[in-house]
Amino acid sequence: MGLGLRSLSKRERSWVLYDVGNSAYVMLAATLIPIYFSAIAEPGSSAVVAWGYATTVASLALALLMPFLGSLADLKGNKKKFLAGTIGTGAVSLAVMGVPGNAMVFLAIYVFSSVMLNASLVFYDAFLVDATEQDRYDEVSSQGYAWGYIGSCIPFIVCLVIVLFGSGFGIGQLDGIRISFVITAVWWLVFSVPVLRDVHQTHFKAREEHLFRHTLKGLVGTCKKIARDKRLLMYMLAFFFYIDGVHTIITMSTSYGTDLGIDSTQLVLALLVTQFVAFPSAIAYGRLAGRFGTKRMLLIAVFAYFCITLFAAFFLRSAAEFWVLAVCVGLFQGGIQALSRSEFGKLIPKENANEYYGFFDIFGKYATIMGTLLVSVFTQLTGSSSYGVLSVAVLFIVGFVLLWKMPEEDAR
């Protein structure tokens, strides 16, 4: 498997480029946005707790919306319309995020924008079945994550330069972050053009006269199909737990580091290193899955994240240790996300891809429910964010066991 985009067809390359666009926002949400929120929040308030609850609210809103919207998007011609709509509204709300000075208003806009981002990812992930063939799912999905990691670094480095060195041009740090919101929104829009232009919906359901009733009926039918398919059900349950833990680490790492007193510049630079490490690691994981099997590589990644969680809870106290953590996360982050997405695509009927990915992405790419809630609750109960982080280890244990028990052969 080549490292370059030249190994991909035009459709595959256009699909991959959307990962480059949306990952810039994901990078910003994991670094500068929590720092900005901490800066405008009321003195004495816990940024870790507030940020965790806000992320949980965003994920719950996504959970309520996406199966229904996913079912509608499976109808002929709808998938691209839904993708364009969520990208447009999400990018605009991101661009204006720096306008309000009130922390709660800022969080409300962030929650809306985050829901739009994750909603767009449902339709984007579902386009994988239209962009390539099943025997190339692992490779193309891995390429998407890999180029997303490295591509997101370009606007982020520009934003970082503005934030860290803008004072020489009369731009304060908070104003620099506000400018970063606009830069990232433009980047997201520009790299959404190829997938909207070149990838077309080839798998779809026929339109029905009674749309709403048909959609609800389809959702009930999908739930029954998932329940009857033991392999798919076990996979989704395992994914529900372990990916929630992965995304909790992604979304809470900066807030956790800030709570430990680690300098914000060190946090941001360390997470930038994560992106560079994740680029070759994601591609390597796609190659190793072809040799050793997707399930085996996923089990290795889940166990690695369990160890990472223990390290963060018991040993992470300084900037140097945060850098070690950032490198370790980079080694497994892209692989576990890419292979999870491609493995799911192999298990589902292609004409219902959006509907199934609607369920998948409830707890899919960068959406968290249990993990952020666990961190917030245990931090409040114990007064220590370390115990909050330790609670996330439970998610990896449950996810590992369920994935281990998943039948090897498709029982359908």
Secondary structure, 3 states (H helix, E strand, C coil): CCCCHHHCCHHHHHHHHHHHHHHHHHHHHHCHHHHHHHHHCCCCCCHHHHHHHHHHHHHHHHHHHHHHHHHHHCECCHHHHHHHHHHHHHHHHHHCCCCCCCHHHHHHHHHHHHHHHHHHHHHHHHCHHHHCCHHHHHHHHHHHHHHHHHHHHHHHHHHHHHHHHHHHHCCCHHHHHHHHHHHHHHHHHHCCHHHHHHCCCCCCECCCCCHHHHHHHHHHHHHHHHHHCHHHHHHHHHHHHHHHHHHHHHHHHHHHHHHCCCCHHHHHHHHHHHHHHHHHHHHHHHHHHHHHCHHHHHHHHHHHHHHHHHHHHHCCCCHHHHHHHHHHHHHHHHHHHHHHHHHHHHHCCHHHHHHHHHHHCCCCCCCCCHHHHHHHHHHHHHCCHHHHHHCCHHHHHHHHHHHHHCCCCCCC
